[in-house]
Amino acid sequence: MKKNKYIFIMAAVCTLYCLNTQRASAQKVYKDGEMYILDCGPDSGFPQGATSMTTKIIANATPSNTGEPMAQNTESGTINAAVYQKLEIAASDLSNTYNWATAYTQCATDKGSGWRLPTQREFTLIAIFGDAFTAFNIGFQKAEYWTGTESATSNNTKIAWMLNLALTVYTHNFYEVANKTQSKRVRCVREVSSEEPTTTREPKKTNK
């Protein structure tokens, strides 16, 4: 039976700069019903160990613009070590810009339980597939976006990682740390389990 999913299969060279691996791989970006999915599961050819089905949501999280980073939530922590295998990408940014601590919880506040900020590595991978999301008419602004990952690169506890999508992927300052009190745009993601039922529907016509 013909599948009712239209799949973008794109090659992404994920260097140590992005996912701590030098192996090229192919992931999938597709629309399933009303969901826009980034699939990095075993069938997508993603390097073993670079993905995980362990949730990135911190129970009873206490994000702070001034306090110490939350446990394992820095660039070298376990939360950022691997990307979640299958993510639903929100179709648009949140309506406002937010400081980091507010942004960290605003996805769940505005969109419901399970929605969160993407980690630094997840958002970098999403940016690599920017053309696919643009083809589905859910592209990103040329602006700075918060990730959910804090920084332990200095003694300054008031910084977190952001992506500047006004710049080309891998260029200088494409992703860097910023003071948490700054206001930036937010694009939310949601972890999709392999057992979660989905609906399939003819997608909108997209540019090739």
N, C-alpha and C positions, 0 to 999 in steps of 0.2 A: 504494500500500500504506500502510495506516495506520501512522503512526509509533508506536513503543512508548516514547516519551519523554514524560513529563508535565512541562510547562514552566510555571514561574512567570515571567510577563513583567511587570515592574514598572517604573514610572517613577521615575527618580532625578534630582533636580536637583543636578548636581555643580558647585558654585561654585568660585571661586578658592581657597576655604578647603580644598577637598578635592582636586580634580584639575586645578587651574589652568585651568579653562574655565568659562564661564557658560552653556554650551549644555546644554539638557535632553536626556536620552538614555534609551533603554530597553535594559536588559541582561537576561540570562536566568539564572535559578537553577533547576537541574533535577537529577534523579537519573538516572544512567545505570548500570545494573547495581548495583554496590555503591558507586559513586562519586557524590559530591555535587559538582556543577560550578557554578562561576561563570563564565559565558561573556561576555566583553567583546570578542569578535571583530568583524570588519567587518559581519557580518550582524545584529549586535545593535543597530546604530545608535549605537555609541559614537563620540565625536568623533575624527576622524582625528588621529593624532599623540599621543593620550592613552594608547594601548596599544602594546605591543611584544612581539615574539617573541624578543627577546634575553634570555637567561637572567639571572636575578638572583643566581645562585649564584656566589660568589667562589671561584675556584680557589685552593687552598692557603690558605684563610682563616685568619687569626690573630686572632680576636676577643679583646678585652681589656677588663677592667673599669677599668683604670687608664691604659692607653696611648692614643696618638693614634687617632682613627677610621680605619678601613680606607679605602683609596682609593675615592672616589666613593660612599661609603656613608652620607653625611649627607642631611639633608632636601633640600638643594639639589644633591646629586650625581646622576649619570646613572642610578644604580640605582633611585632613588626617583622619577625624572622621569616615568615612565610605568608603568602596571600591566601585568602579564603578561596576554596575551589570554585564556587559558583556564586556570583554576586548579581543581584538586581540593581541596576543603576537608575536612580530617579530621573524622570523625564525632564526636569528643570531644576534650577537652583531654588533654594529657599528665597522668599520674597525680600528679605532684608539681609544686611551684612551684620556680622556679630564678632565680638571678641572671642578668644579661643575657648574659654571656660563655658561661655553661653553656647557657642557653636557645638561644643561636645555633646550637650544634652538636647539641643534644639531639634535635631532630626527626629528623635523619639517624641518630643513635645508636639511638633507640627504634623508628623506623618504616622506616628503610632509606634507601638512596641516593635523592636527588632531593627529599626532604622538607626543608622549611626554614621559618623564620619569615616571615610576610608582611611586606612593606615597610609603612611608615607609610601610604602612599596606598592600597595594596591592602587593608590592614586597615580603613581608614576606609570604603572601598567595601563590604567585607564587612559591616560594622556597619550600613550603610544598608539592606542586605537582610536584617537580622536576623529580621524576621517570616517570611521565606521559609524560613530555616534552622530556625526554631522549628517551622514547620509540618511539616518533615521529622523532627522530634524530635531535632535535633542543635544546639539552641540554645546560647547562651553563658551563662556565669554572670554575675551582676551583680558583677563584680570587675575588677581591673586586669590587663591582658594586655601582655606585651612585643611590640613590633614588632622587625623586624630592622634598623631604621634608627637610626643614631647621630646625635648632634647636634653642629652647629658653631655654635650660636647664642651661645656665650660662650667664655671662656677655659677653662672647666671641661671637661676631656676625659673625665670620668667619668660622662657622662649619655647616655641614649638615649631614644627616643620610646616611649611606652606609651599604651594606650587604657584609659579607665575606663568600662567598659560598665555600671556602676551609674548612669551619667548618660545623658541623652538626646543623640543625635547633634547636633552643632553647639552644644551648650550650653558655657558656660565650663568649662574644664578637662576637657572630654570627651577630648581628647588633649593630652598635655603631656610634658615631659621628666621623667625621674626618675634618681636615682643608680643606676648599673649594679649596685651591690652589693645592691640590694633584691631580694627574691624576689617574683616575680609569676607568674601563670598563663601557659600556653603553648598556643596552637592552631596546628597546623602546616598548611602548604599544599604542594601539589606542582604543578609546571608540567606542563601537558598539551599535547603537540604536536598539530598538526592531523593528522599522519599516524598518530598512535598509535591502534591498534585498541581499540575498546571493545565491551563486550557490552551488550545491552539486555534489560531484564527488567521485568516489571510492578512498579512501585514500591509501597511501603506506602501505604495510604490516608492522606491528609493532610487537615488541617483547611482549610477554605476561608474 
